[in-house]
């Protein structure tokens, strides 16, 4: 009996009670409407639900009165051993130990697929994150969005969604010309232009450009600028890709902004040109004083937006519109944008853009805003001059510690990393604590192999100790945690779950032996505990995989 199955039973019983009281199916209860929580104390049972309190108002009855009826009916379910009413109407549910013990066998049966579900089956999602300008190394802010975005993609896929992770390359516009001018200046030994890009990496790019174009100094300025800009762009984008791959972050699509401006039709139009026409067809475009506007206030924006100025030059909003329409044309039902803390102003305009494009702003687009991250005792990059680079962070703290620590807090919470903690091999280091639990399950497995204890002869009824019930309940909760993390777009829930699971495992390890002492005989319970041990290791590995973190077998 796992939480999903229990929720189905509770929903069905509650719905039947509504029919009994009202004579009609007035409340279509779904399993997702049943909130299951793990009680704070083991003696309160395995699961608690407030469904009786939820039904009280629509039925005009007291929660306690409803709870009494539901408790009797829940007690008749196979796998439920006891139901008690607490407080104003909470239901505390205790599962049959044998039914709960079957969780361990189910985990091993499903293996790496345990925790996966069809919660979001049929959802087609484009998830865009990082999307840095290719004018410099990725910095600490990009590092957080990379960790969160990639973990979110993994969690969404585990919940059954079809996800395309996408990096939008901001490779058009004035910043690219300024980047090219900066590289050209260093290549020719000249002063940087005003507000040019500083740092040793620019000097290195200048040297690369000069090596590829030894006659650079003899070219006219425009030709030299194009050579410098395009060469440096290729080199820097390749460096960004390498940085992300080394950080275990993989993108399905690298979308160049330049694609939006390419003239690709017989009529001589680009995707940006076409976006204006398409929005106009929807009735949300108007002309005023020679400029073209989108009436985004129709969809909650604080002001209407200019998409093409009176001089015929497109604004950034035009590229945003063309890009959104590209995602729509590629068949993505849901477009999720993960943006940095300085992009709050984009929320209303992007939602309004979705509405103007004929989508539902409340359904087809989501904008997640991540907050800033800092480091105690931070080290500014010598190579970049004024930022902390992803590569240097990774080399300093390690991919696992960095990815885990960046994924274990909500995206909308400011975060400060503590290097001393992340580098320590102690229980104060969350990633070490979880990885050590996983490594311990493998050590226990190796010890069991040495004396001939395997997973055969498993009997769920052997697992009756309190610490075993706690551990089994935690394992049974994993699919619910993953599904909830996907639905709420909160991968940090997986990390926090893993820490709780590791704690339950360590307590079980201290209380229960998989291998007998000395010359004591090997009994059925030892084989059953071996299964529980291995199941815990499987769930820890599955959860770490969703966070892009390794699961070492030895530490």
Residue pairs with C-beta under 8 A, 6 or more apart in sequence:
1 77
1 78
1 79
1 80
1 95
1 96
1 99
1 100
1 102
1 476
2 103
2 106
2 476
2 479
3 36
3 47
3 476
3 477
3 479
3 480
4 31
4 117
4 479
4 480
5 79
6 36
6 47
6 79
6 80
6 93
6 95
7 31
7 32
7 34
7 36
8 31
9 74
9 77
10 31
10 34
10 36
10 49
10 51
10 70
10 74
11 29
11 30
11 31
11 33
11 34
13 70
13 73
13 74
14 29
14 34
14 51
14 55
14 70
15 25
15 27
15 28
15 29
16 73
17 55
17 66
17 69
17 70
17 73
18 25
18 26
18 27
18 29
18 55
18 59
19 25
21 59
21 61
22 59
26 58
27 55
27 58
33 51
33 54
34 49
34 51
35 49
35 50
35 51
35 54
36 47
36 48
36 49
36 480
37 47
37 48
37 49
38 46
38 47
38 48
38 473
38 474
38 477
39 45
39 46
39 47
39 48
39 92
42 466
42 469
42 470
44 84
44 86
44 92
45 82
45 84
45 92
45 93
45 94
46 93
46 94
46 95
46 100
46 469
46 473
47 92
47 93
47 95
47 473
48 86
48 90
48 91
48 92
48 93
49 90
49 91
49 93
50 89
50 90
50 91
51 70
51 91
52 63
52 64
52 66
52 67
52 70
52 89
52 90
52 91
53 63
53 88
53 89
53 90
55 61
55 63
55 66
56 62
56 63
56 66
56 89
59 66
62 89
63 88
63 89
64 85
64 88
64 89
66 89
67 85
67 89
67 90
67 91
68 85
70 83
70 91
71 83
71 84
71 85
71 91
72 83
74 80
74 83
74 91
74 93
75 82
75 83
78 96
78 99
79 95
79 96
79 99
79 100
80 93
80 94
80 95
80 96
80 99
81 94
81 95
81 96
81 97
82 93
82 94
83 91
83 92
83 93
83 94
84 91
84 92
84 94
85 91
85 92
86 92
95 473
97 460
97 461
97 463
97 464
97 469
98 460
98 461
99 460
100 460
100 463
100 469
100 472
100 473
100 476
101 459
101 460
101 461
101 462
101 463
101 468
101 472
101 528
101 532
102 460
103 472
103 475
103 476
103 535
104 458
104 460
104 463
104 472
104 475
104 528
104 531
104 532
104 535
105 458
105 460
105 531
105 535
106 114
107 114
107 475
107 535
107 538
107 539
108 455
108 531
108 534
108 535
108 538
110 116
111 538
112 538
112 541
112 542
112 545
114 478
114 479
114 538
114 539
114 542
115 158
115 478
115 479
115 481
115 482
115 539
115 542
115 543
115 546
116 158
116 159
116 160
116 479
116 482
117 158
117 159
117 160
117 479
117 482
117 483
118 159
118 160
119 159
119 160
119 483
119 486
119 487
120 156
120 159
120 160
120 161
120 486
120 487
121 160
121 161
122 160
123 156
123 160
123 161
123 162
123 333
123 334
124 161
124 162
124 331
124 332
124 333
124 334
125 156
125 161
125 162
125 163
125 164
125 332
125 333
125 334
125 335
125 336
126 163
126 164
126 166
126 327
126 330
126 332
126 334
126 335
126 336
127 149
127 152
127 153
127 156
127 163
127 164
127 165
127 166
127 336
127 338
128 165
128 166
128 167
128 168
128 335
128 336
128 337
128 338
129 145
129 146
129 148
129 149
129 150
129 152
129 165
129 167
129 337
129 338
130 138
130 142
130 145
130 146
130 149
130 167
130 244
130 249
131 167
131 168
131 169
131 170
132 138
132 142
132 170
132 240
133 170
133 171
133 175
133 176
133 179
134 169
134 170
134 171
134 233
134 236
134 237
134 240
135 175
135 176
135 178
135 179
135 197
135 236
136 197
136 199
136 201
136 236
136 384
136 387
137 201
137 239
137 240
137 243
137 381
137 383
137 384
137 387
137 389
137 390
137 391
138 146
138 240
138 243
138 244
138 389
138 390
138 391
139 384
139 387
139 388
139 389
139 390
140 373
140 374
140 375
140 387
140 388
140 389
140 390
140 393
141 340
141 341
141 370
141 372
141 373
142 390
143 247
143 373
143 390
143 393
143 402
143 406
144 370
144 373
144 406
144 411
144 415
145 338
145 340
145 370
146 244
146 247
146 249
146 390
147 247
147 249
147 402
147 403
147 406
147 407
147 548
148 338
148 370
148 406
148 407
148 411
148 491
149 165
149 249
149 338
150 165
150 248
150 249
150 250
150 548
151 403
151 407
151 491
151 494
151 546
151 547
151 548
152 336
152 338
152 489
152 491
153 163
153 165
154 491
154 545
154 546
154 547
154 548
155 482
155 485
155 486
155 491
155 494
155 546
156 163
156 486
157 163
158 482
158 486
158 546
159 482
159 483
159 486
159 487
161 486
164 252
164 253
164 332
165 250
165 251
165 252
165 253
166 251
166 252
166 253
166 254
166 255
167 251
167 253
167 254
167 255
168 255
168 257
168 323
169 237
169 254
169 255
169 256
169 257
170 257
171 233
171 237
171 256
171 257
171 258
172 257
172 258
172 260
172 261
172 319
173 257
173 316
176 229
176 233
177 225
177 229
178 193
178 195
178 196
178 197
179 197
179 229
179 232
179 233
180 225
180 226
180 228
180 229
180 230
180 232
180 233
181 193
181 196
181 225
181 228
182 192
182 193
182 196
182 197
182 198
182 202
183 197
183 202
183 205
183 206
183 209
183 228
183 229
183 231
183 232
184 190
184 206
184 209
184 216
184 224
184 225
184 228
184 229
185 191
185 192
185 193
185 196
185 206
186 192
186 202
186 203
186 205
186 206
186 207
187 206
187 207
187 209
187 210
187 216
187 228
188 206
188 210
188 216
188 217
188 224
192 198
192 202
198 385
198 386
199 381
199 383
199 384
199 385
199 386
200 382
200 383
200 384
200 385
201 236
201 383
201 384
205 231
205 232
205 235
205 236
206 228
206 232
208 231
208 232
208 235
209 216
209 227
209 228
209 231
209 232
210 216
212 227
212 231
213 219
213 224
213 227
213 228
213 231
216 224
216 227
216 228
217 224
219 227
241 254
243 390
243 391
243 394
244 250
244 251
244 390
246 391
246 394
246 399
247 390
247 394
247 399
247 402
247 403
248 399
248 403
248 548
249 548
255 323
255 326
257 319
257 323
259 271
259 326
260 270
260 271
260 272
260 319
260 322
260 323
260 326
261 270
261 271
261 272
261 319
262 270
262 271
263 269
263 270
264 270
264 271
265 274
270 322
271 322
271 325
271 326
272 314
272 318
272 319
272 321
272 322
274 322
274 325
275 307
275 318
275 321
275 322
275 325
276 285
276 292
276 307
276 308
276 318
276 321
278 325
278 357
279 285
279 294
279 307
279 321
279 356
279 357
282 356
282 357
282 358
284 294
284 295
284 296
284 298
284 355
284 356
285 292
285 293
285 294
285 295
285 307
285 356
286 292
286 293
286 295
287 293
289 310
290 310
291 306
291 308
291 309
291 310
292 306
292 307
292 308
293 304
293 305
293 306
293 307
294 304
294 305
294 307
294 317
294 321
294 352
294 353
294 356
295 304
295 356
296 303
296 304
296 305
296 348
296 349
296 352
296 353
296 355
296 356
297 303
297 304
297 352
298 352
298 355
298 356
299 351
299 352
299 354
299 355
299 356
299 361
300 348
300 351
300 352
300 361
301 348
301 349
301 351
301 352
302 348
305 315
305 317
305 349
305 352
306 315
306 317
307 314
307 315
307 317
307 318
307 321
308 314
308 315
308 318
309 315
317 349
317 353
320 349
320 350
320 353
321 353
321 356
321 357
324 335
324 350
324 353
324 354
324 357
324 365
325 357
327 335
328 335
328 357
328 359
328 364
333 364
334 363
334 364
334 365
334 366
335 354
335 364
335 365
335 366
336 365
336 366
336 367
336 368
336 489
337 346
337 350
337 365
337 366
337 367
337 368
338 368
338 370
338 411
339 346
339 367
339 368
339 369
339 370
340 369
340 370
341 369
341 370
341 371
341 372
343 369
344 369
346 367
347 367
347 369
350 365
350 367
351 361
351 365
351 367
352 361
354 360
354 361
354 364
354 365
355 361
359 365
366 489
368 411
368 412
368 489
369 411
369 412
370 411
370 412
371 411
371 412
371 413
371 414
371 415
372 414
372 415
373 406
373 414
373 415
373 416
373 417
374 414
374 415
374 416
374 417
375 388
375 393
375 416
375 417
375 419
376 416
376 417
376 418
376 419
376 420
377 419
377 420
378 388
379 388
379 392
379 396
380 386
380 387
380 388
381 387
381 388
381 389
381 392
383 389
383 392
393 402
394 402
396 419
397 417
397 419
397 422
397 423
398 422
398 423
399 549
399 550
400 431
400 435
400 549
400 550
401 422
401 423
401 429
401 431
401 432
402 417
402 422
403 547
403 548
403 549
404 430
404 431
404 434
404 495
404 544
404 547
404 549
405 415
405 417
405 422
405 430
405 431
406 415
406 417
407 491
407 492
407 494
407 495
407 547
407 548
408 430
408 492
408 495
408 496
408 499
409 415
409 492
410 490
410 492
411 490
411 492
421 428
421 429
422 429
422 431
423 429
424 432
425 432
425 555
426 432
427 433
427 436
430 495
430 499
431 549
432 555
433 499
433 502
434 495
434 498
434 499
434 501
434 502
434 540
434 543
434 544
435 544
435 549
435 550
435 551
435 552
435 555
436 502
436 555
437 501
437 502
437 505
437 506
437 536
437 540
438 537
438 540
438 541
438 544
438 551
438 552
438 553
439 552
439 553
439 554
439 555
440 505
440 506
440 509
441 505
441 533
441 534
441 536
441 537
441 540
442 537
442 553
442 554
443 554
444 509
444 514
444 515
444 533
445 530
445 533
445 534
445 537
447 514
447 515
448 454
448 514
448 515
448 526
448 530
448 533
451 515
451 522
452 522
453 514
453 515
453 522
453 526
453 527
453 530
454 527
454 530
455 527
455 530
455 531
455 534
456 527
457 524
457 527
457 528
458 527
458 528
458 531
459 524
459 525
459 527
459 528
460 528
462 524
462 525
462 528
462 529
463 469
463 472
463 525
463 528
463 529
463 532
465 508
465 511
465 512
466 511
467 504
467 507
467 508
467 510
467 511
467 512
468 508
468 512
468 529
468 532
470 504
470 507
470 508
471 501
471 504
471 505
471 507
471 508
471 532
471 536
472 532
474 497
474 500
474 501
474 504
475 501
475 535
475 536
475 539
477 497
478 497
478 501
478 539
478 542
478 543
481 493
481 494
481 497
482 494
482 546
484 490
484 493
485 491
485 492
485 493
485 494
491 546
491 547
494 543
494 546
494 547
495 543
495 547
497 543
498 540
498 543
498 544
498 547
501 536
501 539
501 540
501 543
502 540
505 536
505 540
508 532
512 529
513 526
513 529
514 526
514 529
514 530
514 533
515 526
516 522
516 523
516 526
540 551
541 551
544 550
544 551
545 551
